[in-house]
Amino acid sequence: MRFFLLALAFLTKIPVKVPGEGQAGDLPVSAAYFPAVGGILGGFLGLLFRGMIRIWPPLVAGIMLVAAEFLLTGGLHLDGLADFTDGWFAGGTRERQLQVMKDSRVGAMGAAAVVWLVLAKVILLAEWGGNFPVMLLYGAGAKMTLVLNLYLFPYARERGTGLAFAGVTWRQAVPAAVMTVLFAAGSGFGVATAFAGSLLILLPLARSISRNLYGLTGDVYGALHEIFQITFLLFITGMQ
């Protein structure tokens, strides 16, 4: 329970008290519970959407749902998307890209990526926000990608937030993957197919970025989280 609460505290802005004293290595262990936290967030957003749809039309409910998601997570991964996009399009050497990502200022490409993502989420969640299997995988699947990327690829910087999770091993990656696959298996063929298709896009992308940067960073983790979510929703929509 302690490690679940630790995962909840890290991934959300929900005020939780983690019992016991913090120890080195606690954060990597908590990664096994990331999909559970994501599933809870997705399920809550699904319930929220069903309530909001009674008051507003779907598009307005989609706007409110995206706002609720950002409030719950503090825009943790969205900030990573902006920084990663700026660094990626800056081009140049690995060092140059990492330097741009580290800059707290948001450039034109990062701002454009955020605007596009928010608009896409509003439109897609207006369609799927009330579908519980979709929302469950929307949350759990994205969190599972965090764990897999932490396990499969090295950290590209000598210091940074992501370095605290450098100790993620198969002991966390396997339970996280199994939990999410079980969610997918119980969600129906279409949802499971969209989940698998999204992974087939995301993992090679992560590998390509890791080759270019000699690892991943906290910003890249956040960007890949958002990319998974939007890819998953696009897959579902395309399969209608």
N, C-alpha and C positions, 0 to 999 in steps of 0.2 A: 504493500500500500504506500509505503514511504517513497518508493521510486516512481510510482504512478503520480503521486502528488508533485514530485520534483519535475516530472515531465510536463504536468499541467501548468506549473508555475513558470517554466521556461518558455513554453509555446503560447501561452495566453496571458492576458492581463487580469485574469480572475484571481482575486486575492485569496491565496491558500497558505496555510501554515504547514510547513514541512517538519514533521517531528524529528527529533534527534539532532546531533551535530553533523554539519557537513564535513565530508571527507574527500580527499583526492580520489578520483575515479568514480564518484557517485553519478556525475552527469552521463558518462558513457553507458553505465548500467541502465539509467533511466530511459535511454533511447529505445529499449525493447518495448516501452509503453507508448511510444509516439503514435502508432496507428490507432491505439485505443482512444487517445486524446482526440485525434483527428476524427474518428468515427463519432465520438460524442459531440464534437463541434458541428459536424455535418448533420447529425440527427437533430440537434437543437435548431440549426438554421432551417431545416426542413419544417419543423413544427412552427417556427416563427413565420415562415413564408405562408403556411396554411392559415395562420391567424391574420396576417396582413392582407391576404387575398380577399378576405371578407370585407375589407375596408376600402382597398384601393384596386385599380386595374393592375394586371400582371406587370406591366413595365414599371409602374411606380413601386410596386412591391419588390421588383428586382433591384431598383435603386436603393431602397431601404435595406434590403438583405445584404447588398455589398457593403453598405455603410455599417451594418451590424457586424459583419465579418471583420472589417478593419478595426472596429472598436474592441472586439473580443481579442484580436491578435496584436493590436498595436501597429498594424502595418509592417510587421517584422519582416516578412518575405518580400513585400512590395518594394521596400527600400533597397533590398538586395538586387531586385530586377533592374531598378533605375541605375544603380552603380555599375552592375555588370554590363548593361547595355552601353553605357558611356565608355567603359574600358574596352569593350569588344570593338566598337566602331572607331575608337581612337587609333587602333592599329599600332604598328611599330613593334618594338621588342616586347618580350614578356614583362620586363621591368617597367616599361612605359605603361602597359595595360594595367598592371597591378597598382601602379602609382595613381592612375586616373580613377580606378575603382575605390581607392582609399580616400580620395577627395570627397568631403562631405557635401560639396556643391553638386547640384544636379544639372547636367548639360542638356542640350537640345534633344539628343537621341534618347537619353534616359527619360526625359519628360514625355516624349512622344510615345515611348513604350508603355509608360504608366497610364497615359490617357487611353491608348488603344486597349490595354488590358481591362481597365475599368469599364469602358464602353462594352467590350465583348462580354465581360462577366454579367453586366446588367441585362443585356439582351438574352444571353443563354440561360441565366438563372431565372429570368422571367418565365422561361419555358419549363425548366426542370427543377426549380426550387422546391416544389411540393412533392417531388418523387423521392421517397425515402431511400430506396436502394441506390439511386444515383447520388444523392447527397452523402450517404454513408461512404461510398467509394471516393467521392469528391474530397472528403476530409481525410479518410484513412489512407487512401492510395498516395496522396501527396506527402503525408507524413512518412509513409514507408519509403518513398524515394529519398527522403533525407537520410534515413538509416542506411539504405543501400549505398548511397554516395559516400557517406562517412566511412563505411566499411571497405568499399571497393577501391577508392582513390585516395592518394596521399593529400595532406594539407600543403598548400602552396606557399604559405608564409611562415616565418619564424615565430610570429606571435599573432594573436587575434582571437576573437570569440570562438571561432570554429575549432581552434586548437584544443579547447577544453574537452572536445569529443573525440580527440585523436585515438583514444583507447577503445573505441567501438570494435568489437570482434564478432565472430560468427555466433557467439552466445547471445548477442542482442539482435543481429541481423536475421538469423533464422527464425526466432519467435515472431519478430515483426513481420517478416515475409509470410509466414504460415498464417498468422492472424488475418492479414489482409487478403490472402488468397481464399481463406474460408469465407470472409465477407463477400468476396467477388463470386464465389461458387454459389452462395445462397441468394445472390441478387438477380439471377436470371441470365440467360445466354447472351442477350444483347449488351447488358451492362458489363458482364465478364469479358466479352469480346472487346469492348471499348477500353476496358482497363488494360487488357493484354496489349492491344494496339498502341496505347499511350506509352507503355513501358518499352515497347520495341522502338519507339522514336526517342524516348528520353535517355535511355541508357547509352546508346551509341553517341548521342549528343554530349552527354557527360564525359564519355571517354575521349571524344575529340577535344573538348575544352581542356581536359586534364593533360592531354598530350601537348597542347599549346602552352599552357601555363605551368606545366610540370606539377600538376595537382589542382585541387579546387580550393576555394576560399568561402568564407561565410556569405559573401555576396552571391557567389555562384550557387551555393546551396539554396538560398532564397529564390534566386531566379529560376532554378530548375523546379522548385516547388510550384511556383506560379505557372510555369510552362506546362507542367503535368496537368494541373487543374484545367487550364483552358483547352489543352489538347484533348483531354478526356471528355469535356463538354462538347467539343466540336465533333468528336467521334460519335457520340451518342446522337447528336443532331443529324449528322450525315447518314446515320443508319436508319433513320425514320422511314 
